[in-house]
Amino acid sequence: MLTKAHCSAARASVGRVDPALHDDVIPLSFLLGTWRGEGKGSYPTTDAFAYAEEIRFTHTGKAHLRYDQQSWDAASGAPLHSEMGFWRPQGSGRVEIVLAYPLGIVDVEEGTVTGGTIEVASLVTARTSTAKEVARIERTFTVEGDLMRYELRMSAVGVPLVYHADAELRRV
């Protein structure tokens, strides 16, 4: 379970006044903070890869969490992927996620929060005229204390829904 110290540290890291955590966000408060770790991935259209990653969940006192993810090549340190957006708890164990990717893609996902497990899937994925086609994304997150594991499945560029990446991160 996330302690008040974790919440204070997460708020202090963004350099703002310490707003109170919105009541609606309490079911997602176990995500607050900075998470770092490593993962691996593959896709039928690419070579297998290893990456390092940082995910940050912060709040502003409003009824959502801000999400910022960045990954880089584990060997060279070259930037790989990033996404940012908002996680919006909806009560009764439901969550909505709105994400933007610098690839020209926007994804709206919805799903459930049960204890430390979050299961979400795309409702709508939109793209610019130059972005690659992404039809669906599914994610499973499991958080146990200061350990986060996730798996991402994706359907893109004509490939049906398959495993794409997984990682293990620790709260820092």
C-alpha positions as CSV (number, residue, x, y, z in Angstrom):
1,M,0.0,0.0,0.0
2,L,1.2,3.5,-0.8
3,T,2.1,5.6,2.2
4,K,1.6,9.3,2.7
5,A,5.4,9.6,2.4
6,H,5.2,8.2,-1.1
7,C,2.4,10.7,-2.0
8,S,4.4,13.6,-0.6
9,A,7.6,12.5,-2.4
10,A,5.7,12.2,-5.7
11,R,4.2,15.7,-5.2
12,A,7.6,17.2,-4.2
13,S,9.2,15.8,-7.3
14,V,7.1,18.0,-9.5
15,G,8.1,21.1,-7.5
16,R,4.6,22.4,-6.6
17,V,2.6,23.1,-3.5
18,D,1.4,19.9,-1.9
19,P,-2.3,19.7,-3.0
20,A,-4.5,17.2,-1.2
21,L,-5.1,14.0,-3.1
22,H,-8.6,14.1,-4.7
23,D,-10.9,11.4,-3.1
24,D,-11.7,9.9,-6.5
25,V,-8.0,9.2,-7.1
26,I,-7.5,7.2,-3.9
27,P,-8.2,3.8,-5.6
28,L,-5.2,4.5,-7.9
29,S,-2.9,6.1,-5.3
30,F,-0.8,3.0,-5.2
31,L,0.6,4.1,-8.6
32,L,1.9,7.5,-7.5
33,G,5.6,8.0,-7.8
34,T,8.5,7.3,-10.1
35,W,9.0,3.7,-11.3
36,R,12.2,2.5,-13.1
37,G,13.2,-0.8,-14.5
38,E,13.8,-2.9,-17.6
39,G,11.8,-4.8,-20.1
40,K,11.9,-6.8,-23.2
41,G,9.7,-6.9,-26.3
42,S,9.1,-8.3,-29.7
43,Y,6.7,-8.0,-32.6
44,P,6.3,-9.9,-35.8
45,T,7.5,-6.9,-37.8
46,T,10.6,-6.1,-35.7
47,D,13.5,-7.7,-34.0
48,A,13.4,-8.5,-30.3
49,F,14.6,-5.7,-28.1
50,A,15.6,-4.9,-24.5
51,Y,14.8,-1.6,-22.9
52,A,15.1,0.5,-19.8
53,E,12.1,2.6,-18.7
54,E,10.8,5.2,-16.4
55,I,7.1,5.8,-15.6
56,R,5.9,8.6,-13.4
57,F,2.4,9.0,-11.9
58,T,1.7,12.4,-10.3
59,H,-1.4,14.3,-9.3
60,T,-2.5,17.9,-9.1
61,G,-5.3,17.5,-6.6
62,K,-7.8,17.0,-9.5
63,A,-9.7,13.7,-10.2
64,H,-7.0,12.2,-12.4
65,L,-3.4,11.0,-12.3
66,R,-0.9,12.4,-14.8
67,Y,1.1,9.7,-16.6
68,D,4.5,10.1,-18.3
69,Q,6.4,7.1,-19.7
70,Q,9.8,7.1,-21.5
71,S,12.0,4.2,-22.6
72,W,15.4,3.8,-24.0
73,D,17.6,1.1,-25.5
74,A,19.1,-0.9,-22.6
75,A,22.5,-1.2,-24.3
76,S,23.1,2.1,-26.1
77,G,20.8,4.5,-24.1
78,A,19.2,5.7,-27.3
79,P,15.6,6.9,-26.8
80,L,12.9,4.4,-27.9
81,H,9.3,5.1,-27.0
82,S,7.4,7.7,-24.9
83,E,3.7,8.3,-24.1
84,M,1.9,10.7,-21.8
85,G,-1.6,11.2,-20.7
86,F,-4.1,10.9,-17.9
87,W,-5.6,8.1,-15.8
88,R,-9.2,8.9,-14.7
89,P,-10.7,6.7,-12.0
90,Q,-14.5,6.2,-12.6
91,G,-15.6,4.5,-9.4
92,S,-16.8,0.9,-9.0
93,G,-13.3,-0.3,-9.9
94,R,-13.3,1.3,-13.4
95,V,-10.5,3.4,-15.0
96,E,-10.3,5.5,-18.2
97,I,-6.9,6.3,-19.7
98,V,-6.2,8.9,-22.4
99,L,-2.7,8.7,-24.0
100,A,-0.8,10.6,-26.7
101,Y,2.3,9.2,-28.5
102,P,4.8,11.3,-30.4
103,L,4.3,8.9,-33.3
104,G,1.0,10.7,-34.2
105,I,-1.3,8.3,-32.2
106,V,-3.9,9.0,-29.5
107,D,-5.3,6.0,-27.6
108,V,-8.4,5.9,-25.3
109,E,-8.4,2.8,-23.0
110,E,-10.8,1.6,-20.4
111,G,-10.8,-1.2,-17.9
112,T,-10.8,-2.3,-14.3
113,V,-8.8,-1.9,-11.1
114,T,-9.0,-4.9,-8.8
115,G,-6.6,-4.6,-5.8
116,G,-3.2,-4.1,-7.4
117,T,-4.2,-5.3,-10.8
118,I,-5.2,-3.1,-13.7
119,E,-6.6,-4.5,-17.0
120,V,-7.3,-2.0,-19.8
121,A,-7.9,-2.1,-23.5
122,S,-8.3,0.4,-26.3
123,L,-11.8,1.7,-27.1
124,V,-10.5,4.1,-29.7
125,T,-7.2,4.6,-31.4
126,A,-6.8,7.6,-33.7
127,R,-3.8,8.6,-35.8
128,T,-2.5,11.3,-38.0
129,S,-2.2,10.7,-41.7
130,T,1.5,9.8,-41.4
131,A,1.3,7.6,-38.4
132,K,1.5,3.8,-38.5
133,E,-1.9,2.0,-38.1
134,V,-2.5,0.8,-34.5
135,A,-5.8,-1.1,-34.1
136,R,-5.8,-2.1,-30.5
137,I,-3.7,-2.1,-27.3
138,E,-4.3,-4.1,-24.2
139,R,-2.3,-3.7,-21.0
140,T,-2.1,-5.6,-17.7
141,F,-0.4,-4.0,-14.7
142,T,0.2,-5.7,-11.4
143,V,1.6,-3.7,-8.5
144,E,2.8,-5.3,-5.2
145,G,4.2,-2.7,-2.9
146,D,7.1,-1.0,-4.7
147,L,7.2,-3.5,-7.6
148,M,5.3,-3.0,-10.8
149,R,5.0,-5.6,-13.6
150,Y,3.1,-5.1,-16.8
151,E,2.5,-6.7,-20.1
152,L,1.4,-5.0,-23.3
153,R,-0.4,-6.6,-26.3
154,M,-0.9,-4.9,-29.6
155,S,-2.6,-5.2,-32.9
156,A,-0.9,-2.9,-35.5
157,V,0.2,-2.7,-39.2
158,G,-2.1,-5.6,-40.1
159,V,-0.9,-8.0,-37.3
160,P,-3.6,-9.4,-35.1
161,L,-3.4,-8.9,-31.3
162,V,-0.2,-10.4,-30.0
163,Y,2.3,-9.9,-27.1
164,H,4.5,-6.8,-27.6
165,A,6.4,-6.0,-24.4
166,D,6.7,-6.6,-20.7
167,A,8.7,-5.0,-17.9
168,E,9.4,-5.0,-14.2
169,L,9.9,-1.7,-12.5
170,R,10.6,-0.6,-9.0
171,R,9.4,2.6,-7.2
172,V,12.4,4.9,-6.7
